[in-house]
Amino acid sequence: MRREVHTLLVSLFVTNLLYVVAMGQQPRTYPPFTLVGRATEYDSKGETIAIWTYTRYESANGELAQCQ
């Protein structure tokens, strides 16, 4: 009986320790970035028909802003 109680207490201690470590982790951060894309459409004579641009900015905390 004493051994079973000891095993239970050790198991609870280890589980609690793992829980504290897991909950203490900070969200992963990464450097903010801006992605810019551009596409140009030409006709058969080489004249520009249309130009599309796309800009995407993502901050370090994961917030996303898109502009077209």
HELIX and SHEET records of a PDB file:
HELIX    1   1 ARG A    2  MET A   23  1                                  22    
SHEET    1   A 3 PHE A  33  TYR A  42  0                                        
SHEET    2   A 3 THR A  48  GLU A  58 -1                                        
SHEET    3   A 3 LEU A  64  CYS A  67 -1                                        
END                                                                             
